[in-house]
Amino acid sequence: MTEAILQAQGLHKKFDEVYAVKGVSFDIKAGEIFSLLGPNGAGKTTTISMLSCLLTPTEGDAKVDGFSVTGEANQVKQAIGVVPQEIALYPTISAKENLQFWGRMYGLRGKHLQERVDATLDIAGLADRADGKVETFSGGMKRRINIAVGLLHNPKILFMDEPTVGIDPQSRRRILDTVQELNKLGLAVLNTTHYMEEAQELSDRIGIIDNGELIATGTLDELIKMVGEYDTVRLCLDVDGQKIEDVIEPLKSLPEVKQVSPGEDCVMIQVPDSENILGDMVGRVTQAGAHIRSLEIQEPNLEAVFLHLTGRALRD
Amino acid sequence: MKALTIAWKDTITRLRDWRAIVGFIVAPLAISAVIGLAFGGTFRAETAIQDIKLVIVNLDSGELGQVYSTVLTSDDLVDLFLITEMDDYEAALELVETGETRGVVYIPEDFSDELFANVSATDGSYNPVSVEVTTDPASSISPFIITSVVDQISVSINTLLLSGQVGVEQVLAYAAQLGPELAELANIVPGVIEQAATDPGANQLGLDVVQVGEAQQDISPFSYFAPSMAIFFLMFSMTDGARSILQEETRGTLPRLITTPTPFAEIILGKIGGTFLTGIIQFIVLVLASSLLFGLNWGPSPLALALLVLATVSASTGLGALISSITPTEAQAGIVGSSVTMVFAALGGNFALASALPDYLQIPSRLTINRWSLDGFVKLANDGRGLEGVLPEIGVLFVMAVVFFVLSVVLFQRRFVR
């Protein structure tokens, strides 16, 4: 059995009187990509901040490469590479100078530092822009340098906090490919995201986090099995928010419907066999005075899992 | 040492910014040069040689003491002096302390009797008799005017008494002729002083003018405003530099630094160190430029100058760090930093001589980095004092620096290590 590179046990974090993270426990094996999936404000960044020794847990502990985040922070910091959600770079100096600076912060010096700077510039695909000031880079290029900084000291595990937020699809694709290539070389990755597709594509295992609690952990197949054979029907209506409320009860009254979750102008309905009940659903919605703008039947996926576990759509 | 890496990165980043170079080096140099050229060779404001406020405390029961009042209040000197006569010497001195008057002329009891006794002495012995002149040390030229006029009156009295014209009428008549001559003193002060000092007859009767307290030399505007503007802009750059800690927090680079295996105190030390290095470079460039371009002499002791620069930059950096550590956002730190800089500059003498501030502002003035630093630079560049002369200023500034540093590191630690 592969040894765990990270073991989080009962992590809590309280800010003032509010718990941002409540008893989060999970582990990540060496060479594994683990994604924490959850909406904004779910506690993903707080969790990764505690694992990065940026925040001290209110309760609980975690071990990274065998070292405690609460008692052996310096050793933990040597083992981890951190890629924050923000572009945490110095914009007025070049990409190379940024990498040299951050390399020195990880204790790299001389020839070894230069080798690692060159290597990470290659990984980022920006060797030809090494001397360009970061402020002149596109959003995607900045993100790639942001990731390169986290790889400088050859960490055993890479923490990536929403690494693809706010970038174009092409850059996103490149980043995901890079992460997968690094993983093939044995690097473990903890990735936080609120993009279901990203978690689905990238991860060996996924933890679903909501309201500071880790509500499910497993592989994609294991999580989907939790939903069972339910389909998710997404009904979008030509009505305002008040009218959406009007269709909830009629839909819930159908005996086959397991769950109905309202959104801004769409309703997510979980049913075991969507094809047989579709007519009844449309009839109930029409009777309630609403007009259907679009209708989509989704196979079981992470969004359905999240809906199943929380009663809310992930995109909300 | 990682703190040095952080400090050097910050320094290089700042020095590559041409706006910072203009703001922190070119601007203070240009402003002090303009002010220096505008004032000419020395502070010779017209107000210094007109309407000089002077108090006469004449406790002499005889007539000779009256000569001083008569001459000083004569029509010829009416433009030069604004005379007030008082009986309470202590109260008069208090007015000098508070800057309400530029000087006090004190004629003691029995002044006339003792002088006449000296004249009458047949054995050639005499008792020293003094007219005490106290002047405002903060003033530049009025002390010389006052002392010279009083000196000249005393020399005249001496001359008359020696010539045997000891009658009061004769003395008063002669003294009245002094007016036009004395009115010209403003233009010939150095010569008069020299003449009075070398006149062999001046002290033959033991009549002397005693300068009480410290009279200040003229201050060259450039030697005042070059360090003054350097300190003023240094305060700006130091509060701005320390604000970069908050900028790093906003940008996300500070949290990232904390996730590297670097102790937090070393990160803060590096950040403050970067600001400190920038300040040192800023001051060195200003010292060199003002010396080479404008011929300003920064004093006889390079060691004293170096220590004073170090102390000033340390204290300013510490203050900037403290301001950043107690303000929640970068924008607020900017507002508070600028406000503190302006208030400190006004109190500390960056815009006008701090010693001329009213008494109730002297203590607040003494609490500013600017005042201690500027006093030190004026002592070096203007008064030609050495290391010993500016040790108090250097000591106070270093104490301020240590207090500010310790407080800011503790407050930053509380803020960022959660």
Chai-1 contact restraints between the chains, C-beta under 6 A:
chainA,res_idxA,chainB,res_idxB,connection_type,confidence,min_distance_angstrom,max_distance_angstrom,comment,restraint_id
A,S52,B,T259,contact,1.0,0.0,6.0,A-B,restraint_1
A,L54,B,P255,contact,1.0,0.0,6.0,A-B,restraint_2
A,L54,B,I258,contact,1.0,0.0,6.0,A-B,restraint_3
A,L54,B,T259,contact,1.0,0.0,6.0,A-B,restraint_4
A,L55,B,R418,contact,1.0,0.0,6.0,A-B,restraint_5
A,N74,B,P261,contact,1.0,0.0,6.0,A-B,restraint_6
A,K77,B,P261,contact,1.0,0.0,6.0,A-B,restraint_7
A,Q78,B,P261,contact,1.0,0.0,6.0,A-B,restraint_8
A,V82,B,T259,contact,1.0,0.0,6.0,A-B,restraint_9
A,P84,B,G252,contact,1.0,0.0,6.0,A-B,restraint_10
A,P84,B,R256,contact,1.0,0.0,6.0,A-B,restraint_11
A,E86,B,G252,contact,1.0,0.0,6.0,A-B,restraint_12
A,A88,B,G252,contact,1.0,0.0,6.0,A-B,restraint_13
A,A88,B,T253,contact,1.0,0.0,6.0,A-B,restraint_14
A,A88,B,R256,contact,1.0,0.0,6.0,A-B,restraint_15
A,T92,B,T13,contact,1.0,0.0,6.0,A-B,restraint_16
A,F101,B,K9,contact,1.0,0.0,6.0,A-B,restraint_17
A,R104,B,T5,contact,1.0,0.0,6.0,A-B,restraint_18
A,M105,B,T260,contact,1.0,0.0,6.0,A-B,restraint_19
A,M105,B,T262,contact,1.0,0.0,6.0,A-B,restraint_20
A,Y106,B,T260,contact,1.0,0.0,6.0,A-B,restraint_21
